Amino acid sequence: MSVEEGTANHGRLLGAVRGPQDVKRMTAEQLDILGAEIRDFLIAKVSRTGGHIGPNLGVVELTLAMHRVFDSPRDRLLFDTGHQAYVHKILTGRQEGFDKLRQRGGLSGYPSQAESEHDLIENSHASTALSYADGLAKAYALRGEKRSVVAVVGDGALTGGMCWEALNNIATAGNPLIIVVNDNGRSYSPTIGGLADHLSSLRLNPGYEKVLDTVKDALGNTPFVGKPMYEVLHAVKKGIKDAVAPQAMFEDLGIKYVGPVDGHDVPAVEAALRAAKNFGGPVIVHAVTRKGYGYRPAEDDEADCLHGPGAFDVETGQLVAAPSVKWTHVFANELVTIADERPDVVGITAAMAEPTGIATLARKYPERVYDVGIAEQHAATSAAGLAMGGLHPVVAVYATFLNRAFDQVLLDVAMHKLPVTFVLDRAGITGPDGPSHYGIWDMSVFGVVPGLRIAAPRDSATLREELREAIAVDDGPTILRFPTGTVAADLPAVRRVGPVDVLAESARTDVLLVAVGSFAGLGMEVASRVAEQGYGVTVVDPRWVRPIPAELVELAAGHRLVVTVEDGVRVGGVGSALAQAMRDADVRVPVRDLGVPAGWHPHGTRAQILADLGLTAQDVARDVTGWISGLDAAPVDPATDGATAQN
Ligand SMILES: Cc1ncc(C[n+]2csc(CCOP(=O)(O)OP(=O)(O)O)c2C)c(N)n1
């Protein structure tokens, strides 16, 4: 079907788009229709799979304009963070893939080179696109290639320090490069900080008055939205008292500024992009958009404009999954209880107050919570300052994002022996967000930090307990790490040896199975399967995995084989650290360490990925049985539980 035929049938215009060239040929009227079809498509598909619906509804027109003005893939379109690239995927031949968005074997939720030549940056960590753009523009200049480089960056991502390091360099280099600031005033929640205020103040300039009018008109013609959006923008505008000279910030840096433009007006964005393209140096195009635009439940969602929900009901925007008690909730509630008792406890979030649970503390003690923006490095060192000032900061971030702040944790916090607790949510294999969102590096990376203690709770009781223990530490940093999803049922210990919980034991001490954190349940199942083969397994949860507890080494010495299983990379993981501690103590029991192999693991559900990696009870039991039987043990009759067969 051609684009022309598609005009006759509004529902079919999108179906005719096979690549950016089809969008280039469209009339303004067709583009309007296409925009509406894309929204319907996104809502229909993402409501079934879950995903970043709010951000993508906000960039429909922006992305259309980009693909009309530039020639991807020759011109490079870069999406900071990459969660807002669905429309780009739709326009670059990947509509069919949306049925399996973020599912195993299906489309990634982020740009992916394996999917398309139109994708470049796969990293889903924020605030990197301007640096990639700087490098690309330099490379094309040196190689004499005439290609445009366009980076889309949100006002949220602009709170990340890397953006400012990049801007500094981009301005100095002076290469042609276009930075589209997608300013919707929000990260998850409203973007905080001086920059956000400044962007708001830009809205005070006369040009912005025109944008407001245009947005008002456009909204009047759009079925789902209307007055409320105009009022919100207008309220923002009126709320800012201390206007600074519009554009000054960027132009002082030496970067041309175009805007603000109504980011939902394709011709307006196109005109700005064409001007920027022809300028021949670095240009910022400031586009004002609305997160969740055109879909009432997203626009009205005060928490995060449906930033990245699971599957949801199209009519209401409500999640389909039944609510359950998550690890995050247990942490959030216990933190408030501790904060009630300890006025020195304060919280820090890097633009993720709700997803990390810090918002619960903020609701009770707003003056004791700091949202620092998407600035994990700053969060760590600011926490160091808070600790130096006599407080105990709790920095709540997703495990994958603390990687950024390694040097800050190492030197700014640990070297100064400061009591800062880092709470790492979404640790381990997380699932649909794929490789860059897996929280599998923390135990290895931060395991090398002297004086840093790491706890991995197995259930809600140990989460609460270990959080208290962590916050009680006053001579150095602590990390508490737990996975995503519904918290595991409480698994009481048989006894405790030092910090180590013994979860199961038998008369026969063949195998010490060290089950780290959330793998405790798996450890119990493995033990009963291996017991069926006649071997005795002691299952322990070390609770504190760094430094390796001396008691764990002593327990290891009393067994014939040690097997560790952890939800993190094997390289430098708990298993390898335990083996080292055992060597140091001259304990010569063999150790087998199970965990996540080095590599980039694709997206899927957590269960699917763990199964792919052989981290199921069945697989681990088979491994353990094979290893222990290989040690030449004579299996015994399970009926006697090996009581007389000790050797
Ligand atoms: C380093 C890092 N920290 C946190 C996040 C989690 N995160 C994903 S999107 C987002 C908000 C981004 O806001 P913005 O750039 O304005 O884009 P929008 O979603 O509003 O379009 C955050 C905090 C991340 N991706 N990377």
The ligand as a Gaussian input file, in Angstrom:
#p B3LYP/6-31G(d) Opt

LIG

1 1
 C       22.437000       6.811000      34.996000
 C       20.958000       6.589000      35.026000
 N       20.273000       6.812000      36.159000
 C       18.937000       6.600000      36.193000
 C       18.272000       6.170000      35.092000
 C       16.780000       5.847000      35.163000
 N       16.013000       6.698000      34.272000
 C       15.578000       6.280000      33.078000
 S       14.738000       7.437000      32.244000
 C       14.905000       8.545000      33.513000
 C       14.287000       9.901000      33.396000
 C       14.745000      10.554000      32.163000
 O       14.155000      11.816000      32.057000
 P       14.319000      12.597000      30.697000
 O       15.714000      12.503000      30.215000
 O       13.775000      13.958000      30.910000
 O       13.433000      11.794000      29.688000
 P       11.850000      11.609000      29.671000
 O       11.592000      10.250000      30.209000
 O       11.235000      12.680000      30.503000
 O       11.470000      11.723000      28.244000
 C       15.633000       7.997000      34.554000
 C       15.948000       8.675000      35.818000
 C       19.037000       5.950000      33.933000
 N       18.484000       5.487000      32.801000
 N       20.360000       6.176000      33.924000

